[in-house]
Amino acid sequence: MQIIPVIDLLNNVVVHAKKGDRQHYQAIASQLTPSSNPLDIVNALLMLHPFEQLYIADLNAIQKLSNPNAASQSNNFNVIESIVHHYPSLTIWVDAGISNMAEFTLWSSLNVKLILGSENYSSIEQYKTSYPLGNTQHILSLDFMPNGYQGPLALLENTRYWPPEVIIMSLAHVGTNQGTDIQLLTKIKQNASTFKLYAAGGVRGIEDLYTLQSIGIHGALIATALHDKRLSHEQLSSLRQ
């Protein structure tokens, strides 16, 4: 099972994501390091465990918010570029709120795996024209807010629009320590057995990961449980790859 640590970037610092309430995210308070500097956070995560992948959410780009620490930019592009440069062996996933081909092309220049989040699309046609024809290197994120699924219904219901890897993003569970949405994950898994599915949101500890593994989930995106030291190197190493 793949464990992918998550860092959420806002105005060049790492913040603590909770319930998808992005307007009120605060700088992360991690037990792994006193710093909220992105490079320090990545280093601390890798000191905990030799993770092979890292998920980065650029909250400025996702929300189209200007970044006061990056002149004339509404993203954390330079910070992410620095992480890519400092950690060349990491496979980095980036969610930058991509909604069109121009944005896809911009972020592709970083040589990262791009996340296409369903919340960024108002129609299936918009989704289909936001990445190069035939490209299956991106990862789809099916986004669920407290009020339900966000995005074109066809993208949720028809797997022919999916790339091989798909994230089930339960934003209502993010940062809450209330457990994963097993019912939702099980339902989607039943209809998508040939896809690599990743759970995001609500992992409390190793037992939740064993449960996800038992229902065939390929990997999990985790932040809070790592920063609270509720997952040890030994526990993470016990998961089947």
Summary of the structure (lengths in Angstrom):
residues: 241
radius of gyration: 16.7
end to end distance: 4.5
largest distance: 47.0
contacts: 781
relative contact order: 0.15
helix: 33%
strand: 23%
